[in-house]
Amino acid sequence: QVQLVESGGDLVQAGGSLRLSCAASGNIFSFAVLRWYRQAPGKQRELVASVTNDGDTNIADSVKGRFSIAGLNAWGTAYLQMNSVKPEDTAIYYCNMMITNGHDYWGQGTQDAVAS
């Protein structure tokens, strides 16, 4: 079992920065892939960024050059750094972890809002 708790969502002005945290606990030693998704009102959930336990990262084209992802640190926390945010980045952001047995875990989400 893995528990994920996101935090850091806030109201921010366009052009500003935000850092979201994902605190992981439980069987995190079996971490395989950690992903950040987001879901805007009326839209489907979208994959934003991912990082493997080897450190390989992928960033969605829609946020490439503005967002970056960091995998689990020694305290079991992962981050999504969001720079130069835009109103279209407004969404609920979810942390997702897949462990080596293929099981998938989700956090409850954290709300981010970008004012223009």
N, C-alpha and C positions, 0 to 999 in steps of 0.2 A: 504493500500500500504506500501511496505517496500523497501527501497533502501539499497544496499550493495556495499561497495567499498573495494576491497582488495588492500593491499600494502605489501611491504617488500620483494618481489621477487628480487633475485640478482644472480650474479655469485659467487659461493663459491667453495672452494677446498674440495675434498672428505675428510670426517672425521670432517668437520667443522659443524657449527650450523647456523641456520637461524630461524627467527621468522616472520611468516606471520600474518598480521592483517586483520580483517574484521570489518570495521566501518559500523554499522547499524543505520538507521534512519527511521522515519515514525512510523508505528504501531508495534513497537518492544515490547510493553507490552503484545502482544498476541503471543510472541515467544513460540514455542512448542519444536522444534528440530532445531539445527544448525549443518550443516554438511560441511566438507571439502572434495571436490573431486579433482582429478587431471587427466589430459589427456596428455599423452606423444605422440610424433609424431607417427602417424600410428597406434595408439592403442585406445581402447575404454576408455571412461571416467570411472574412478575407484573411489569408495568410500574409503576415507582414514581414516576419523574419524568423530565421531558424539558426540553431547552432548545434553541432554534434559534440559528442564527448571527445572527439579528436580536434575540436576547435574549428572545424569547417563551418563557415557561415554563408547564409543566403539571405539576400534582402530583396523584397518586392520592388519591381520597377517604379511603382507609384511613390515609393519613399526612398529610393536609392539616392545616396549622396546627402541625405538629411538624417536618416535614422541609422543607428548601429545597435548591435546586440552583443551582450557579454554573457557567457555561460556561467555555470555555478562557480562561485568562489568558495573559499575554505569554510565560510559560514552557511553555505547552501543557498546563497542568494544570486539570482540572475537579474540582468537589467536590460531595459530597452531605453536607449538614449534617443531622444527626439529633439532635433534642432530645426530651426527655420520652419516651425509648424504653420500649417495652413488651416483655414476653416474646414476643409474637407477631411482633415485628420480627426475631427470630432467623432468619437465613437466610444463604445465600451471595449476595453482592451483585455484580452484573456491570455493567461499563461497556460501552456499545455506541455506536458512531458510524456514522452514515450520511454519506457524502460526496456531492458534487453529481452524480456520475455514477450514483448509486443503490446503489453497493456498500456493504456492511454489514460492520463489523468488531466483534469481541468481545475483551474481556480474559479473563483466566483466572479471575477472581472473587476475592473476599476474604470470609472468614467473619466474621460478626458473631454474637455470642451475648449475649442479655440475660437476666440472672438475676433471678428474682422475689424 
